[in-house]
Amino acid sequence: MKKFTQLFLALSVMPILSWAQITITQSDLPTAGSKWIEFGDNRSGAHLITAGSASVQNWDYSTSFVVSDTSITVFGLASSTPAAYQAAFPNANLAIYSPTDSSATFVKTSAAGLFVDGAYDGTINANPKIIDYVGDLCLVPTPFTLNNTKNNTSRITIYFKQGTTNVKFILKMTQSFTADAFGSLKTPAGTFVNTLRMREMSYSSDSIFVEMIPNSGIYSPVSGTAPKDTSITYRWFQNGSDALLMTLDEDPFALGTSKGATYFDNNASVSVNKVKESVTTCSVSPNPVSHSNITFSMNSASADHLVIFNSMGQIVRTENVSNTTKLILSEDYFTNGIYFYNIYDHAGKQIYADKFSVLK
């Protein structure tokens, strides 16, 4: 009896964890003033990927992060952007606007989820300034709970000239979402008990058409449509204003191997600039590349060389970036498509990775 009493008392003071299969709804999506503060780890194979399950999972990534990149995304009202930007996307209610870069990404929130409507680049002197998704690109489907699935298709069409010939470029995105697991998640930002994991598998395909008879408006295909880039991303969500907790990318050509991960800590705005000073970052402009040179701007003194791969994993270019903060490459080196690049230090360790696209 004494042992039973001791066990009862011990259990009565233990913290009680209430597990629930949550549902992500429109109320969990960003609103004007929301921010996503990201801490990225670009290393490959550094984070464990578990299989989907209907049983409670316990993911612990609290000690596996080595932060190599930070950024802040702030959502504002679409009406706060310049009039020309707003006119291009009248149906968007939110925008991620950068006056410094003269660019904005327009998004929509609705009962169906969070979608990208398109983007406006004010730095481009000639058209296209506008990239418009027909069939908006889905970021977060709602309502969404365990075992739910959703498919989404979107495309962008860009017209340009190749010499004197009118050319039409179409990029199609096909997305498939599955809520494949739920449970407890630990990141460097804390412990989150009731979380839902979404798995997104997407691929892009592109095709090119030319106007055979000038000014006829009739275009003929010159390249077939085929998958060009496949990606698999896992995202963890909780209910509330800080719904997005973590993302993890999986190598589609080596399932089970992570390509990088990001955790979100929206209470860490004070420390972001300090983190940025100590990590390697690199930006590509313009992105997507269209009829211009490509500029890679880096902040790292430890960077030694940069390697660019095509979507098939083949090396396209290798450049020495030691003792430089800027690399400029001609667009002539690249055909249309999506490219990945890695930056390595003097010891051959990867210290940064990202991608860019070429539409010309």
C-alpha positions as CSV (number, residue, x, y, z in Angstrom):
1,M,0.0,0.0,0.0
2,K,2.9,2.3,0.8
3,K,4.5,1.8,-2.5
4,F,1.2,2.4,-4.3
5,T,0.8,5.7,-2.4
6,Q,4.3,6.8,-3.2
7,L,3.7,6.0,-6.9
8,F,0.4,7.9,-6.9
9,L,2.1,11.0,-5.3
10,A,4.9,10.9,-7.8
11,L,2.5,10.7,-10.7
12,S,0.4,13.5,-9.3
13,V,3.3,16.0,-9.4
14,M,4.6,15.0,-12.9
15,P,3.9,17.6,-15.7
16,I,1.0,16.4,-17.8
17,L,1.5,16.7,-21.5
18,S,-1.7,16.9,-23.5
19,W,-1.2,15.4,-27.0
20,A,-3.5,16.5,-29.7
21,Q,-3.7,16.1,-33.5
22,I,-4.0,19.8,-34.3
23,T,-5.6,21.5,-37.3
24,I,-3.9,24.4,-39.0
25,T,-6.6,27.0,-40.0
26,Q,-6.7,30.5,-41.5
27,S,-6.4,31.9,-38.0
28,D,-2.8,30.5,-37.9
29,L,-1.7,32.3,-41.1
30,P,0.3,35.6,-41.1
31,T,-1.4,38.9,-40.8
32,A,-0.1,42.5,-41.3
33,G,2.8,42.9,-38.9
34,S,3.6,39.2,-38.7
35,K,7.3,38.3,-39.0
36,W,9.3,35.1,-39.6
37,I,12.8,35.2,-38.2
38,E,14.8,32.4,-39.7
39,F,18.0,30.7,-38.6
40,G,19.2,28.4,-41.4
41,D,21.7,25.5,-41.4
42,N,22.8,24.8,-45.0
43,R,24.7,21.6,-44.2
44,S,23.7,18.4,-46.0
45,G,23.0,15.3,-43.9
46,A,23.1,17.1,-40.5
47,H,19.4,16.5,-39.5
48,L,17.5,13.3,-39.0
49,I,14.4,12.7,-41.2
50,T,11.8,10.4,-39.6
51,A,9.1,8.5,-41.5
52,G,5.5,9.7,-41.3
53,S,3.4,8.1,-38.6
54,A,-0.1,8.2,-37.0
55,S,1.6,7.7,-33.6
56,V,3.0,10.6,-31.5
57,Q,6.6,11.5,-32.5
58,N,9.3,13.3,-30.6
59,W,11.6,15.3,-32.8
60,D,14.6,16.8,-31.1
61,Y,16.7,19.2,-33.3
62,S,17.7,21.4,-30.3
63,T,21.4,20.6,-30.6
64,S,21.9,19.7,-34.2
65,F,21.8,23.3,-35.7
66,V,24.9,25.1,-36.8
67,V,23.5,28.5,-38.0
68,S,24.9,29.7,-41.3
69,D,22.3,32.2,-42.4
70,T,19.7,34.4,-40.8
71,S,16.9,36.5,-42.3
72,I,13.7,38.3,-41.4
73,T,10.5,38.2,-43.4
74,V,7.9,40.9,-42.4
75,F,4.4,40.8,-43.8
76,G,2.7,44.1,-44.4
77,L,-0.5,45.3,-46.1
78,A,-0.5,45.1,-49.9
79,S,-1.8,48.6,-49.9
80,S,1.4,49.8,-48.3
81,T,3.4,49.2,-51.5
82,P,3.7,51.7,-54.4
83,A,0.6,52.2,-56.5
84,A,2.1,50.5,-59.6
85,Y,2.9,47.4,-57.5
86,Q,-0.6,47.3,-56.1
87,A,-2.2,47.6,-59.5
88,A,-0.4,44.5,-60.8
89,F,-1.8,42.4,-57.9
90,P,-5.2,43.8,-56.9
91,N,-6.3,40.6,-55.3
92,A,-3.4,40.3,-52.8
93,N,-4.0,41.3,-49.2
94,L,-0.4,41.1,-47.9
95,A,3.0,41.9,-49.3
96,I,6.6,41.3,-48.3
97,Y,8.0,44.7,-49.5
98,S,11.6,45.9,-49.5
99,P,12.0,49.6,-50.4
100,T,15.8,49.1,-50.5
101,D,15.5,46.5,-53.2
102,S,12.5,48.1,-54.9
103,S,10.8,44.7,-54.9
104,A,7.7,43.1,-53.4
105,T,6.2,39.6,-53.1
106,F,2.4,39.6,-53.0
107,V,0.6,37.0,-51.0
108,K,-3.1,36.0,-50.3
109,T,-4.6,34.6,-47.2
110,S,-8.0,32.9,-47.3
111,A,-9.8,29.9,-45.8
112,A,-7.9,27.8,-48.4
113,G,-4.5,28.8,-47.1
114,L,-1.5,31.1,-47.8
115,F,-0.6,31.6,-51.4
116,V,1.9,33.6,-53.4
117,D,0.2,35.8,-56.0
118,G,3.3,37.0,-57.7
119,A,6.2,39.5,-57.4
120,Y,7.1,42.9,-58.7
121,D,10.7,44.0,-59.3
122,G,11.1,47.7,-59.6
123,T,14.8,47.5,-60.4
124,I,14.2,46.1,-63.9
125,N,14.3,48.9,-66.5
126,A,12.4,46.9,-69.1
127,N,9.7,44.3,-68.9
128,P,9.0,42.0,-67.4
129,K,8.8,43.8,-64.0
130,I,6.0,41.4,-63.0
131,I,6.0,37.7,-62.3
132,D,2.4,36.6,-61.9
133,Y,1.4,33.1,-60.8
134,V,-1.7,31.9,-62.6
135,G,-3.1,29.4,-60.2
136,D,-1.3,30.9,-57.1
137,L,1.7,29.1,-55.6
138,C,0.6,27.5,-52.3
139,L,2.7,28.0,-49.2
140,V,0.4,26.6,-46.5
141,P,-2.9,24.8,-47.2
142,T,-5.8,25.2,-44.7
143,P,-7.6,23.7,-43.0
144,F,-5.1,20.9,-42.6
145,T,-4.7,18.1,-40.1
146,L,-3.1,14.6,-39.9
147,N,-3.4,12.5,-43.1
148,N,-4.9,15.4,-45.1
149,T,-3.6,15.9,-48.6
150,K,-3.8,18.7,-51.2
151,N,-2.5,19.2,-54.7
152,N,-1.8,22.5,-56.3
153,T,-0.7,23.6,-59.8
154,S,0.6,27.1,-60.8
155,R,2.5,28.6,-63.6
156,I,4.2,31.8,-64.7
157,T,4.5,33.0,-68.3
158,I,7.2,35.5,-69.4
159,Y,7.4,37.2,-72.8
160,F,10.7,38.5,-74.0
161,K,12.8,39.0,-77.2
162,Q,15.7,36.9,-78.3
163,G,17.3,39.2,-80.9
164,T,14.2,40.2,-83.0
165,T,12.2,37.1,-82.2
166,N,9.4,37.1,-79.6
167,V,9.8,34.3,-77.1
168,K,7.4,32.9,-74.5
169,F,8.7,31.1,-71.5
170,I,6.4,29.0,-69.2
171,L,7.4,27.6,-65.9
172,K,4.9,25.2,-64.3
173,M,4.9,24.2,-60.6
174,T,3.2,21.1,-59.3
175,Q,2.8,20.7,-55.6
176,S,1.6,17.9,-53.4
177,F,1.0,18.4,-49.6
178,T,0.5,15.7,-47.0
179,A,0.2,16.1,-43.2
180,D,2.2,13.0,-42.3
181,A,3.0,13.2,-38.6
182,F,2.3,15.0,-35.3
183,G,4.0,15.3,-31.9
184,S,6.6,17.2,-29.9
185,L,9.3,19.3,-31.6
186,K,12.4,20.7,-30.0
187,T,14.5,23.4,-31.7
188,P,17.0,26.0,-30.4
189,A,14.0,28.3,-29.9
190,G,12.2,25.9,-27.4
191,T,10.0,22.9,-27.0
192,F,6.6,22.8,-28.7
193,V,4.3,20.0,-27.7
194,N,1.4,19.9,-30.2
195,T,2.8,20.3,-33.6
196,L,1.8,19.1,-37.1
197,R,4.3,18.2,-39.8
198,M,3.5,18.8,-43.5
199,R,5.4,17.2,-46.3
200,E,5.5,19.0,-49.6
201,M,6.8,17.4,-52.7
202,S,7.0,19.7,-55.7
203,Y,8.6,19.8,-59.2
204,S,8.9,22.4,-61.8
205,S,8.9,22.0,-65.6
206,D,9.5,24.6,-68.2
207,S,8.9,25.0,-71.9
208,I,9.9,27.6,-74.5
209,F,7.8,28.9,-77.4
210,V,8.7,31.2,-80.3
211,E,6.6,33.4,-82.5
212,M,7.4,32.0,-85.9
213,I,5.4,34.7,-87.8
214,P,6.3,38.2,-86.4
215,N,3.5,39.9,-84.5
216,S,1.0,37.0,-85.2
217,G,0.6,36.1,-81.6
218,I,1.0,32.4,-82.6
219,Y,3.8,30.6,-80.8
220,S,5.3,27.2,-81.5
221,P,7.1,25.1,-79.0
222,V,10.9,24.7,-79.4
223,S,11.4,22.7,-76.2
224,G,9.4,19.9,-74.6
225,T,7.9,20.2,-71.1
226,A,9.6,17.9,-68.6
227,P,10.5,18.0,-64.9
228,K,13.5,20.2,-64.3
229,D,13.7,20.5,-60.5
230,T,12.3,18.3,-57.7
231,S,12.1,19.3,-54.1
232,I,10.9,17.8,-50.8
233,T,10.3,20.0,-47.8
234,Y,9.0,19.2,-44.3
235,R,7.4,22.0,-42.3
236,W,6.3,22.0,-38.6
237,F,3.4,24.1,-37.4
238,Q,1.6,24.9,-34.1
239,N,-1.6,26.8,-33.5
240,G,-1.2,30.5,-32.9
241,S,0.4,33.6,-34.3
242,D,3.8,32.0,-34.5
243,A,2.6,29.0,-36.3
244,L,5.6,28.1,-38.5
245,L,8.3,26.5,-36.3
246,M,10.8,24.7,-38.6
247,T,11.5,23.6,-42.1
248,L,13.7,20.7,-43.3
249,D,14.7,20.0,-47.0
250,E,15.2,16.4,-48.1
251,D,17.4,15.4,-51.0
252,P,15.0,14.0,-53.6
253,F,17.9,11.9,-55.1
254,A,18.9,10.4,-51.8
255,L,15.8,10.0,-49.7
256,G,16.4,10.2,-46.0
257,T,19.2,12.7,-46.4
258,S,18.6,16.3,-45.3
259,K,19.8,19.2,-47.5
260,G,19.4,21.9,-44.9
261,A,17.1,23.1,-42.2
262,T,15.7,26.3,-40.8
263,Y,14.2,27.0,-37.4
264,F,12.1,30.1,-36.6
265,D,12.4,32.2,-33.4
266,N,10.2,35.3,-33.7
267,N,11.3,36.6,-30.3
268,A,14.9,36.8,-31.4
269,S,14.9,40.0,-33.4
270,V,17.5,41.7,-31.2
271,S,20.1,39.0,-31.9
272,V,19.6,38.6,-35.6
273,N,22.0,41.4,-36.7
274,K,24.7,40.0,-34.4
275,V,24.3,36.5,-35.9
276,K,24.5,37.9,-39.4
277,E,27.9,39.4,-38.7
278,S,29.4,36.0,-37.8
279,V,27.9,33.8,-40.6
280,T,28.5,33.5,-44.3
281,T,25.8,35.0,-46.5
282,C,25.5,35.4,-50.3
283,S,22.9,37.0,-52.4
284,V,22.3,36.6,-56.2
285,S,21.0,39.5,-58.3
286,P,18.9,39.6,-60.3
287,N,17.0,36.5,-59.4
288,P,15.6,35.2,-61.6
289,V,18.3,36.2,-64.1
290,S,16.9,37.6,-67.3
291,H,19.2,39.3,-70.0
292,S,21.8,40.5,-67.6
293,N,25.0,39.5,-65.8
294,I,24.7,37.5,-62.6
295,T,26.2,39.1,-59.4
296,F,27.1,37.0,-56.3
297,S,27.6,39.3,-53.3
298,M,29.3,37.6,-50.3
299,N,30.2,38.7,-46.8
300,S,32.6,35.9,-45.8
301,A,36.4,36.3,-45.4
302,S,36.7,32.5,-45.2
303,A,35.1,31.8,-48.6
304,D,37.5,30.1,-51.1
305,H,35.5,28.8,-54.1
306,L,32.0,28.7,-55.4
307,V,30.6,25.7,-57.3
308,I,27.4,25.9,-59.5
309,F,25.3,22.9,-60.3
310,N,22.4,22.4,-62.7
311,S,19.2,20.6,-61.7
312,M,20.7,17.3,-62.6
313,G,23.6,17.7,-60.2
314,Q,26.2,18.4,-62.9
315,I,28.9,21.0,-62.2
316,V,28.4,24.0,-64.5
317,R,31.0,26.4,-63.1
318,T,33.7,26.5,-60.5
319,E,34.9,30.0,-59.4
320,N,37.7,31.2,-57.1
321,V,36.1,33.7,-54.6
322,S,39.0,34.0,-52.2
323,N,39.6,37.6,-51.0
324,T,36.6,38.9,-52.8
325,T,33.1,40.0,-51.9
326,K,31.6,40.1,-55.4
327,L,31.6,37.7,-58.3
328,I,30.1,38.7,-61.7
329,L,29.3,36.0,-64.3
330,S,27.9,36.4,-67.8
331,E,24.4,35.0,-68.4
332,D,25.9,33.3,-71.5
333,Y,27.2,30.5,-69.3
334,F,23.7,29.4,-68.4
335,T,20.6,28.1,-70.2
336,N,17.1,28.5,-68.8
337,G,16.5,26.5,-65.6
338,I,17.2,26.3,-61.9
339,Y,20.8,26.2,-60.6
340,F,22.2,25.4,-57.2
341,Y,25.5,26.8,-55.8
342,N,27.7,25.9,-52.8
343,I,30.4,28.1,-51.2
344,Y,33.4,26.3,-49.6
345,D,36.1,27.5,-47.3
346,H,39.9,27.0,-47.7
347,A,39.6,23.5,-46.0
348,G,36.9,22.4,-48.5
349,K,34.1,22.7,-45.9
350,Q,30.7,23.8,-47.3
351,I,29.8,27.1,-45.6
352,Y,26.8,28.2,-47.7
353,A,24.3,26.9,-50.2
354,D,21.4,28.4,-52.2
355,K,19.9,28.5,-55.6
356,F,18.9,30.8,-58.4
357,S,16.9,30.6,-61.7
358,V,17.6,31.8,-65.2
359,L,14.8,33.0,-67.5
360,K,15.9,34.5,-70.7
